[in-house]
Amino acid sequence: MPEKMNKNVLWMSGMLALSLLTACGGGAGNQPASAGHEANGHPAGAAKPAGGHEAEAKDQHADGYETTGHEIDERGIGGHGTSGHETDGHGTSGHGTRNSHGDHDGQGSHGGHGADGQAEAERLKASFSFAPGSAKAGESVKLTVQIADSEGKPVSDFEVNHEKLLHLIIVSRDLSFFKHIHPEYEGNGQFAIDTSFPAGGDYNIFADFVPKGGTAATLSEWVKVEGEAGQQAVVQADRTLVQVTAGKEVELTLSGAKAGEEVTLTFDIRDAQSKEGIANLEPYLGAVGHVVILSADAKQYLHVHPTDERATGPKAQFATVFPKSGVYKMWGQFQHNGQLFTVPFAVEVK
């Protein structure tokens, strides 16, 4: 009898052990399907959402959209360029950090600096000053630009960029006034030029340059000019993209007008009287032309060069990307028979 009871006990113990193994899913190596959800939040073997696509989108964005130009905030701090001065909206300045523009690779590039330009922005600053201390409308004044690093030490070496060490762009608050000039280098990071302003008010000055061994950068600042202010106009898109200036009829066409997408700008330059295309445009700063683009609020700045710098007309093409929707004003600059002419257009980007 005791022997029979022992056999029953052994049999029941074996059955109990088998039941426990079954309940646990057969041991290691046979985890249930729900384990995949606990590990990564998605079913095991399912395609990975978002993560891979976001990484691609950011890489593409860094190489394209953001680097085409830069965004400028109220202090003169912008996207992927360098520094300027902090302003209070009235031209009063302090130091701030600023932006950059499109990259110039000698092939008419319209792209920009990406991470390199952003790093450049963080290590540079600029100051803009007038002698004897202020600028007055209608009077010649000496404008000085000082380029320094983040510690205030002068940046003394610069690369020649489209035949110049420094390009200076000046626009009025309503973008009705535009000037592109080239200060002389005086050494020790300082540039200077005599210039004038047509009316009192606020003007935005953009200093466009390439530090030795660095990437292209643009520093900007709002400055105040004394004198009677001119009548301000709201920047609106042109109804027709045909302008006549300096005896030239210039028609602009865009391959598209959507923010974040590459667009080709085509300037068709004709004689205003005969309507014949002008095929003997002369190089201006080493290229068939240059185009500067600003958003209506002057917070988006693009400086683009032609896709074919050796073109001679009648068509000159430029490629860029408008970073945001809104109204943009652009100035195309070309040279013919020794005369430089500037043609403005305003377009709306969706």
C-alpha positions in Angstrom: 0.0 0.0 0.0 2.8 2.5 0.9 4.5 1.7 -2.4 1.3 2.5 -4.4 0.8 5.8 -2.6 4.4 6.7 -3.5 3.8 6.0 -7.1 0.7 8.2 -7.1 2.5 11.0 -5.5 5.3 10.9 -8.1 2.8 10.8 -10.9 0.9 13.8 -9.6 4.2 15.7 -9.0 5.1 15.1 -12.6 1.8 16.3 -13.9 2.0 19.4 -11.8 5.5 20.3 -13.2 4.3 19.7 -16.8 1.3 22.1 -16.2 3.6 24.8 -14.8 5.9 24.6 -17.8 3.0 24.8 -20.2 1.6 27.9 -18.4 5.0 29.6 -18.7 5.0 29.3 -22.5 7.4 26.5 -22.9 10.5 28.2 -21.4 13.1 30.5 -22.8 13.1 31.0 -26.6 9.3 30.8 -26.8 8.3 34.3 -25.7 4.7 35.3 -26.4 3.9 37.8 -29.2 3.1 40.6 -26.7 6.8 40.8 -25.7 7.5 42.7 -28.9 5.1 45.5 -27.8 6.6 45.8 -24.4 10.1 46.1 -25.8 9.6 48.8 -28.4 6.0 49.8 -28.5 5.3 48.2 -31.9 4.4 44.7 -32.9 7.4 42.4 -33.5 8.5 42.4 -37.1 6.4 45.5 -38.0 7.9 48.4 -40.1 9.4 51.2 -38.0 7.3 54.3 -38.1 8.4 58.0 -38.0 12.0 57.5 -36.8 13.7 56.6 -40.1 11.6 59.1 -42.1 12.3 61.9 -39.7 16.0 61.3 -39.9 15.8 61.5 -43.7 13.7 64.6 -43.7 16.1 66.3 -41.3 19.1 65.4 -43.5 17.3 66.6 -46.6 16.3 69.8 -44.8 19.8 70.5 -43.6 21.1 70.2 -47.1 18.4 72.1 -48.8 15.6 74.3 -47.4 17.1 75.8 -44.3 20.5 76.4 -45.9 19.2 78.3 -48.9 18.9 81.4 -46.8 18.5 82.4 -43.2 15.9 83.7 -40.8 16.5 86.9 -38.9 14.8 87.7 -35.6 14.1 91.1 -34.1 17.6 91.2 -32.6 19.4 90.5 -35.9 19.9 86.8 -35.1 19.3 84.5 -37.9 19.3 81.0 -39.2 22.7 79.7 -40.4 24.9 82.7 -40.6 26.6 84.8 -38.2 26.1 87.7 -36.0 25.0 91.3 -36.0 23.8 93.7 -33.4 20.8 93.5 -31.3 18.3 96.2 -32.1 15.3 97.6 -30.3 13.3 98.3 -33.5 14.6 101.8 -33.7 18.1 101.2 -34.9 19.6 101.2 -31.5 22.0 98.4 -31.3 23.8 96.0 -29.0 25.5 92.8 -30.0 23.6 89.8 -31.3 24.1 86.8 -33.4 23.0 86.5 -37.0 22.5 84.7 -40.2 24.0 83.6 -43.4 22.9 83.3 -47.0 23.3 80.9 -49.9 26.6 79.2 -50.5 28.7 80.1 -53.5 30.7 77.3 -54.9 31.7 79.0 -58.1 29.1 77.1 -60.1 26.2 79.4 -59.4 25.2 77.4 -56.3 21.9 78.4 -54.6 22.3 76.1 -51.6 23.7 77.1 -48.3 25.9 76.4 -45.4 23.9 74.0 -43.2 25.6 73.0 -39.9 28.9 74.7 -41.0 27.1 78.0 -41.5 25.4 77.7 -38.2 28.7 77.2 -36.5 30.1 80.2 -38.3 27.1 82.2 -37.0 27.9 81.3 -33.4 31.5 82.5 -33.6 31.2 85.8 -35.4 29.7 89.2 -34.8 29.7 92.5 -36.6 29.3 96.2 -35.6 28.1 98.9 -38.0 28.9 102.6 -37.2 28.8 106.0 -38.8 31.4 108.8 -38.6 31.1 111.3 -37.0 28.4 109.3 -35.1 25.2 109.4 -37.0 23.8 109.3 -40.5 21.5 112.1 -41.9 19.3 111.7 -44.9 20.7 113.1 -48.1 24.2 113.5 -46.7 27.3 111.5 -47.4 28.5 109.6 -44.4 31.3 107.1 -43.7 30.0 103.7 -42.8 32.3 101.3 -41.0 31.9 97.6 -40.6 33.9 95.7 -38.0 34.0 91.9 -38.1 35.1 90.1 -34.9 34.9 86.7 -33.3 32.7 85.8 -30.3 35.4 87.1 -28.0 35.7 90.5 -29.7 39.0 89.8 -31.5 39.1 91.2 -35.0 38.8 88.7 -37.9 41.6 89.8 -40.2 41.6 87.3 -43.1 38.8 87.0 -45.7 38.3 85.0 -48.9 37.6 86.8 -52.2 33.9 86.0 -52.9 32.7 87.0 -56.4 35.6 89.4 -56.8 35.1 91.2 -53.5 36.0 90.7 -49.8 32.7 92.1 -48.6 29.3 92.7 -50.2 27.1 95.2 -48.4 23.3 95.2 -49.0 21.2 98.1 -47.7 17.4 98.2 -47.7 14.8 100.5 -46.3 12.1 99.3 -43.9 9.5 99.0 -46.7 12.1 97.6 -49.2 11.5 100.5 -51.6 15.2 101.4 -51.4 18.0 99.0 -52.3 21.7 99.4 -52.5 24.6 96.9 -53.2 28.0 98.3 -52.4 31.5 97.1 -51.7 33.5 98.7 -48.8 37.3 98.8 -48.9 39.2 96.7 -46.4 41.2 98.8 -44.0 42.8 95.9 -42.1 42.2 94.4 -38.7 38.7 93.2 -39.6 37.5 96.7 -40.5 35.8 97.8 -43.8 34.7 101.3 -44.7 32.8 103.2 -47.4 31.2 106.6 -48.0 27.5 106.2 -48.7 24.2 108.1 -48.3 20.5 107.4 -47.5 17.6 109.0 -49.4 15.3 109.6 -46.3 15.2 109.3 -42.6 14.1 106.1 -41.0 15.2 102.5 -40.4 17.5 100.7 -42.8 18.7 97.1 -42.6 22.4 96.6 -43.5 23.6 93.1 -44.5 27.4 92.3 -44.6 28.0 89.3 -46.8 31.5 87.7 -46.7 33.6 84.6 -46.3 36.2 84.4 -43.5 39.5 82.8 -44.4 39.1 79.0 -44.1 35.4 79.4 -43.2 32.0 79.3 -44.8 29.9 82.2 -46.3 28.2 84.3 -43.7 25.9 87.3 -43.6 25.7 89.7 -40.6 23.0 92.3 -40.4 21.7 95.2 -38.3 18.9 97.7 -38.3 20.3 101.3 -38.1 18.5 104.6 -37.7 19.0 107.5 -40.2 18.1 111.0 -39.1 15.9 113.2 -41.2 12.5 113.4 -42.6 11.1 109.9 -43.2 9.8 109.0 -46.6 6.4 107.7 -47.3 6.1 104.0 -46.3 4.4 101.5 -48.6 3.3 97.9 -47.9 5.2 95.3 -49.9 2.8 93.7 -52.3 3.2 91.1 -55.0 3.5 92.5 -58.6 0.4 91.9 -60.8 2.7 91.5 -63.8 6.3 90.4 -63.8 7.6 92.7 -66.4 9.7 95.8 -65.6 11.4 98.4 -67.7 14.6 100.0 -66.6 17.7 101.6 -68.2 16.3 100.9 -71.6 15.8 97.2 -70.9 12.5 95.3 -70.6 13.0 92.5 -68.2 10.4 89.7 -67.7 10.6 87.3 -64.8 9.2 83.8 -64.8 9.2 81.3 -61.9 9.0 77.5 -62.3 6.9 77.4 -59.1 6.1 79.5 -56.1 5.7 77.0 -53.2 7.7 77.3 -50.0 10.2 74.6 -49.4 10.5 73.6 -53.0 13.3 74.4 -55.4 12.3 77.1 -57.9 14.1 78.4 -61.0 14.0 82.1 -61.6 14.4 83.1 -65.2 15.1 86.7 -66.2 14.5 87.4 -69.9 16.2 90.6 -70.8 15.2 92.5 -74.0 15.7 95.9 -75.6 12.8 98.0 -74.4 12.2 99.5 -77.9 13.0 96.7 -80.3 11.9 93.9 -78.0 14.9 91.9 -79.2 16.7 89.7 -76.7 20.0 91.1 -75.4 22.6 88.3 -75.9 25.7 90.3 -74.9 25.3 90.9 -71.2 28.7 91.5 -69.5 29.9 89.7 -66.4 29.1 91.5 -63.1 31.2 90.4 -60.2 32.3 87.4 -62.1 28.8 86.2 -63.2 26.0 87.1 -65.7 24.1 88.5 -62.7 23.2 88.4 -59.1 19.9 88.2 -57.2 19.2 89.3 -53.7 15.8 88.2 -52.2 14.2 89.4 -48.9 10.9 88.5 -47.3 8.5 91.5 -46.8 9.5 91.6 -43.1 13.3 91.3 -44.0 13.6 88.2 -41.8 14.4 85.8 -44.7 17.5 86.7 -46.7 18.6 84.9 -49.9 21.6 85.8 -52.1 21.7 83.6 -55.1 23.9 83.3 -58.2 23.2 82.0 -61.7 23.0 78.4 -62.6 25.3 79.2 -65.5 27.6 82.0 -64.5 29.1 82.2 -68.0 25.7 82.9 -69.7 25.4 86.2 -71.7 21.7 86.5 -72.1 19.0 87.1 -73.1 18.0 84.6 -70.4 19.7 84.4 -67.0 18.5 81.6 -64.6 18.9 81.3 -60.9 17.8 78.5 -58.6 16.7 78.9 -55.0 14.2 77.7 -52.3 11.8 80.1 -50.6 11.9 79.0 -46.9 8.4 80.2 -45.9 5.2 81.4 -47.5 4.6 85.1 -47.9 5.6 88.0 -50.1 9.2 88.3 -51.2 11.0 91.2 -53.0 14.0 90.5 -55.2 16.5 92.6 -57.0 18.2 91.2 -60.1 21.5 93.0 -61.1 23.0 92.8 -64.5 25.5 94.7 -66.7 25.3 95.8 -70.3 27.5 98.1 -72.3 29.4 99.0 -69.1 26.2 100.0 -67.3 24.9 98.2 -64.2 21.2 98.0 -63.9 19.0 96.7 -61.1 15.5 95.4 -61.7 13.1 94.8 -58.7 10.2 92.3 -58.5 7.8 91.2 -55.8 6.2 87.8 -55.8 3.9 85.8 -53.5 5.0 82.4 -52.3 2.3 79.9 -51.2 
